[in-house]
Amino acid sequence: MESVRSEILGSRGPGKSFASATPCGKASSTNLAASAKFEQKLHGKVKPLQLSASGTSSLVHRGPVLKYQHSLAVRSTSADVCTTFDENVEGVTSHAVEEKVGVLLLNLGGPETLNDVQPFLFNLFADPDIIRLPRLFRFLQRPLAKLISTFRAPKSKEGYASIGGGSPLRRITDEQANALKNALKEKNLEADIYVGMRYWYPFTEEAIDQIKKDKITKLVVLPLYPQYSISTSGSSIRVLQNIVKEDAYFAGLPISIIESWYQREGYVKSMADLIEKELTVFSNPEEVMIFFSAHGVPLTYVKDAGDPYRDQMEDCIALIMEELRSRGTLNNHTLAYQSRVGPIQWLKPYTDEVLVELGQKGVKSLLAVPVSFVSEHIETLEEIDMEYRELALESGIENWGRVPALGCTSSFISDLADAVVEALPSASALTTRKVKDTDSDTDMMHYLSKMFLGSVLAFILLLSPRLVSAFRNTLQ
């Protein structure tokens, strides 16, 4: 999501209350006071995506971001042209309207029933972008995925049971797709919208197959992750790359990929709107600590593989707080990372540890902001609303609130539609290029000691006779 996300986590204990899902995954605040009515606002300028003449894509934003070397290159139709996009998008040209345009929304996916949990976890851990084994040991990918998914399934089922027996992610993503289709119509663009999940139905491969059947002539790929990570957008894009290698239709199909969009003004202002709304629920809004909680990734993704996720996340928080300050909201804020799993080091600081520290420092009012999620799912409904809320209250924080995920917020959906319109002119045929396999070919012993041997040792230590028996039964 992505790295190993808390779609796999179990609950630490029963929570006392949590955000209840409303249409398109919007959630009501868990604050103790009543919520006030709030009108969403539509905002103007956005930061554009650029396509360089050399064929590689880069994002314009207001902060330093490490560039992860992708396995996809865009072949420009003109070697001398650098294409940029108008920041004020009113609509599309008649040529674009004549195209049979498709938009592919990419997301993680989640088990819809408790029986889906174990196979969903297997799909997650079988992804080499989730457990990044060196080439020498990649034959262990599927057996290790089977072992881990079998071990984690019982605890994960408890988590999903606590939020109704399954993930709402597919339903919410379908609602976002319908809202996006309508928003594009308002901008004079008729487009077919497809949903492709990485680890559960409808799989990315299914969506791509339907795109081919529908004879789409131009495609925009839009991952529903604001910030780019190897293990979220990168993993889904890799699936597309593999299909392009094998399928002549997709090899020649003009495609534009929006790799990340956290820096867009429409997204930033939509997030600021939601935060402002929830702050008004507190009796003393100016005293509230704004607590951004982002899903984590293993630290080695950033240090060894060049994942830009941490830099983009920090840049994202800076942009949101800059927008809030421009409106006169001067609250203190902090950023932490949730959902770590296993013995290796993840991005710090950790959400659970920071909550305890804030309570010890005397913070009494806290507003949690799930900044890396645009729809409600287990990481918001169970991990934040139950586990972290309970931990915060136990640590001395008296007033707890949580900003809902963006869902189908009108200003957010309108901005996604603008992003699609802006991306269309850059659509061109994709070609693959060989990327150096830094994980397995460089500093092998260092990588093994940090990423593989330590993890395998931990899994062995976690095994119990009951687990071994359960695992053996699943193989029969």
Buried (B, 14 or more C-beta within 10 A) or exposed (E): BBBBBBBBBBBBEEBEEBBEBEEBBBBEBBBEEEEEEEEBEEBEEBBBBBBEEEBBBEBEBEEEBEEBEBBBBBEBEEEEEEBEBEBEBEEBEEEBEEBEBBBBBBBBBBBBEBEBBBBBBBBBBBBBBBBBBBEEBBEBBEEBBBBBBBBBBEEBBBBBBBBEBBBBBBBBBBBBBBBBBEBBEEBBBBBBBBBBBBBBEBBBBBBBBBBBEEEBEBBBBBBBBBBBBBBBBBBBBBBBBEBBEEBEEBBEBBBBBBBBBBBBBBBBBBBBBBBBBBBEBBEEBEEBBBBBBBBBBBBBBBEBBEBBBBBBBBBBBBBBBEBBEEEEBEBEBBBBBBBBBBEBEBBEEBBBEBBBBBBEEEBBBBBBBBBBBBBBBBBBBBBBBBBBBBBBBEBBBEBBBBBBBBBBBBBBBBBBBBBBBBBBBBBBBBBEEEEEEEBBEEEBEEBBEBBBEBBBEEBEEEEEEEBEEBBEEEEE
